[in-house]
Amino acid sequence: MQLDWESLVKRYVYNAAKTPYFTAAARLTRAQARSELFLYTLFLVVLMGTIGIAALSPRLPHGGAIGVSIYAFAVAIAAVMLGFTRRVAAAAFCATAPAAALMYFALYGFQPALGFGDRIVLVVIVLLWLRYAWRTLQIVRAYPGLEDPEAGR
């Protein structure tokens, strides 16, 4: 039995009808924008909740500073607000998370066990996240003017 990777990726990662990641924000429909924002919100809540809990550990480079946890939980709350209200302010606050991660790396460094290649991969992932955070901000700004094909039914 052989897996059909192409159909799995199209089904779970990229679906032209629900999440066309390479379509300009202004050309999305409201349903597509809602779907994309839902996935981003879910990603942020899980990631920031996990970081907020893990950041309480004194073993991390920041030594258990409570500010890291407070910020992570604040971003998780803003992500929930973004999911429900689609407000620009919530999207803008959520967009600060990847920039804060880069600042964290600059101030506190990385885990000592990480190799050079691992650090590069981590920085590249955060830079891609920063780019996608900008896209979500564009989607939220364009959301009120997006076409809603379900409204015409």
C-alpha positions in Angstrom: 0.0 0.0 0.0 1.4 3.3 -1.1 0.4 6.7 0.4 -0.7 9.4 -2.0 1.3 12.3 -0.5 0.0 14.9 -3.0 -3.6 14.3 -2.1 -2.8 14.3 1.7 -1.0 17.6 1.4 -3.8 19.1 -0.7 -6.4 17.8 1.8 -4.7 18.8 5.1 -2.2 21.6 4.3 -3.2 23.4 1.1 -6.7 23.4 -0.1 -7.4 25.9 -2.9 -11.0 26.3 -1.9 -10.4 26.9 1.9 -6.8 28.0 2.4 -5.2 29.4 -0.8 -2.1 30.7 0.9 -0.6 32.2 -2.3 -3.7 34.2 -3.1 -3.5 37.9 -2.3 -5.4 38.9 0.8 -7.7 41.3 -1.1 -8.7 38.5 -3.5 -9.9 36.0 -0.9 -13.5 35.3 -0.1 -14.7 35.7 3.4 -15.0 32.0 3.9 -11.3 31.5 2.8 -10.2 34.4 5.1 -12.2 32.9 8.0 -10.6 29.5 7.4 -7.1 30.9 7.2 -7.5 33.0 10.3 -8.9 30.0 12.2 -5.9 27.9 11.4 -3.5 30.8 12.3 -5.4 31.4 15.6 -5.3 27.7 16.5 -1.6 27.6 15.8 -0.9 30.7 17.9 -3.0 29.6 20.9 -1.4 26.2 21.0 2.1 27.5 20.5 1.9 30.5 22.9 0.1 28.5 25.5 2.9 25.9 25.4 5.6 28.5 25.5 3.8 30.3 28.3 3.8 27.2 30.4 7.3 26.1 29.4 8.7 29.6 30.1 8.0 29.2 33.8 11.0 26.8 34.0 14.2 28.2 35.3 16.2 25.9 33.0 15.6 28.1 30.0 18.1 30.8 29.0 15.9 33.6 30.5 16.1 31.9 33.9 12.3 31.7 34.5 11.6 35.4 34.1 7.9 35.8 34.5 7.6 38.4 31.7 8.1 35.8 29.0 5.2 33.8 30.3 3.0 36.9 30.6 3.8 37.9 27.1 3.1 34.4 25.7 -0.3 34.2 27.4 -1.1 37.8 26.3 -0.5 36.7 22.7 -2.6 33.6 23.2 -5.5 35.8 24.4 -5.0 38.2 21.5 -5.2 35.2 19.1 -8.5 34.1 20.6 -9.8 37.7 20.2 -8.5 37.7 16.6 -10.4 34.5 15.9 -13.7 35.9 17.3 -13.5 39.6 16.3 -11.1 39.8 13.4 -9.9 43.1 14.8 -6.8 44.8 13.4 -5.5 45.6 16.9 -5.6 41.9 17.8 -3.9 40.9 14.6 -1.2 43.5 15.1 -0.5 42.3 18.6 -0.3 38.7 17.4 2.1 39.9 14.7 4.6 41.0 17.3 5.2 37.4 18.5 7.7 36.4 15.8 9.6 39.7 16.3 9.6 39.0 20.0 11.0 35.6 19.4 13.9 37.1 17.4 14.5 39.6 20.2 14.5 36.7 22.7 17.1 34.9 20.6 19.2 38.1 20.5 18.9 38.8 24.2 19.0 35.3 25.8 20.5 33.1 23.0 19.5 29.6 22.3 19.4 26.4 24.3 23.0 25.3 24.8 22.3 21.8 23.3 21.2 23.3 19.9 23.8 23.0 17.1 24.5 25.7 14.6 22.3 24.2 12.0 19.4 23.9 14.4 19.8 27.5 15.3 19.7 28.5 11.6 16.6 26.4 11.0 14.9 28.0 14.0 15.6 31.5 12.9 14.4 30.7 9.3 11.2 29.3 10.7 10.6 32.4 12.8 11.3 34.7 9.8 8.7 32.7 7.8 6.3 33.1 10.7 7.0 36.9 10.6 6.1 37.0 7.0 2.9 35.0 7.5 2.0 37.3 10.5 2.1 40.2 8.0 -0.2 38.3 5.7 -2.8 37.7 8.5 -2.7 41.5 9.2 -3.4 42.1 5.6 -6.3 39.6 5.6 -7.9 41.3 8.7 -7.5 44.7 7.1 -9.2 43.5 3.9 -11.8 41.4 5.7 -14.7 43.9 5.7 -14.5 44.4 2.0 -14.1 40.7 1.0 -16.7 39.0 -1.2 -19.1 36.7 0.7 -20.6 34.2 -1.8 -22.6 32.6 1.0 -24.5 35.9 1.7 -26.2 35.7 -1.8 -27.9 32.4 -1.1 
